[in-house]
Amino acid sequence: MTRSPKSRGKNEHPGSKSNPENGSHNASKKEDKRVEALEEAELCQWLEFAADVANRKNLTDDQLMIYLRFLDNALATRAFVTGPRSTTADTTLYAALRDVVSKLSFPDKERVPRVGRWFSHLQSLKGPKSAGVIFSLTPLY
């Protein structure tokens, strides 16, 4: 039996998720779970990336720049590594890269400007408050 428009609840409309005539509610739940699973997988990948960087203490400058360029490219369309908000992946990756990035030359920092923006943004949040990494893109003479 279908409900007439007059028998719908006050706040229900034909596209309402609570409308039994609309099968999109179940599809929406499935989509939400799929998105959550993808976000969780991406978070795990970034945590693995951070662990990989942290475990390679003797990276050459060229090897380090490969990692940093990869991160820089990922940050091209995002404020944080997994999307629009900071996650444990950002904090972990920040901690893994902090000492290494703080020793980069200014020309190297200029090669990864989005990493600089990301570092500055994380440092401005309430999270990592230890001595910040100065990420100036202007050579100081």
N, C-alpha and C positions, 0 to 999 in steps of 0.2 A: 504494500500500500504506500503510495507516495503522499507526501504532505503537501497541501496547497500552500501558496505563499502566505495566506492568512493564518495558517496553523503553525508556522515557524515561530520560534522564540523571538523576543524583541531584538536581540543582538545578532541573530542569525541572518545571513544573506545567502543567496544561492551558491556562492563560492566559499562559504564558511567551512572550516575544517570539522566543525561539530555537526555539520549537515550530513545525515546518513545517506543522502542521495549522492553525495560527492565522495567518490572513492579515492580522492587525492590525499586524504589524511594518512592512510597506510603507506602510500607511496612517499609521502613527505617524511614519515618516520624512517623508512628504509633509506632515503636519501641522506637524512641527518646522520644515521649510523655509518653510512658509507663515507661521508665527509669526515666524521670523527675518526674513523679507521685510517683514512689517508693522512689526516693531521698527525695522528699518533705515529704512523710509520715515518713521516717526514721528521718529526721530533727525534725519533730513534736514530735516523740517519745522521742528523746534525750532531747528536751526542756521540755517535761513533766517529764522526769527522773530528770533533774536539779531542776525543781520546787519542786518535791517530796523531794529531798534531802534538799533543802533550807528550806522547811516548817517543817522539822523534826529536830528541834534544839536540842532536848534531846535524840538523838540516843545513845544507848549503844555502846561500842567499838565493840562488836560482830555484831550488826546491821550495823554499819558503814562499817565494813570489808565486809559484804555481798554486799553492794553497790559498794565498791571499787573493789572487786574481779570480779563483773559483768562487770564493766568498764574495768578492766585489761584484761579480756578475750576478750572483744570487740576490744580492741586495739592490739590484737595479730597479726592481719593481716592488720592493717591500721595505718597510721600516725596520723589521726584525727578520731573523733568519727563517722563521716559519710563517710569517704573515704580519698582520697589523699590530700585534701586541707581543710584548716580551714574554719569553718562556724560559724554562730551565736550560734549554739549548743555548739561548743567548748568554745567560750567565756563565754556563760551563765553558762555552767557546771563548767568551771574554777572558775568563781566568786562564785558559790554556794559551791564549795568544798575547796576553798583556805584557809579559816580560820581553817576548820576542819583538812585538810591534814597537815597544818603547825604545828599542835599539835601532830601529830602521832609520836610514838617512832620509832627509827631506825629499830628495828626488824619488826614492822608493815609495814614500808615503803618497807622493803625487800620482804615482802609477795606480793606486787603489783608493780613490777619493771616497767611494761609498763606504769602504771599511772605516775610514776616518770619521765620516758622518755617524756611522753606527757606534763606534767607540765613544764619540762625544755624547751621543744620545743616551747610551747606557750609563755613562758617568753622570749624566744630569738627573737620572732617576734615583730613587732611594736605594737601589740595589748595591752594586759594587762601589763602595766609598773609599777604598784604599787609594793611595796616591794615584791620581789620574795620569793617563798617558797623554802627553802633549802631542797633538796631531796637527800642528800648524802646516799649512800647505805653502807658506811663504818662506823662502830661505832667509834665515837670519844671518846677517854678515857682521 
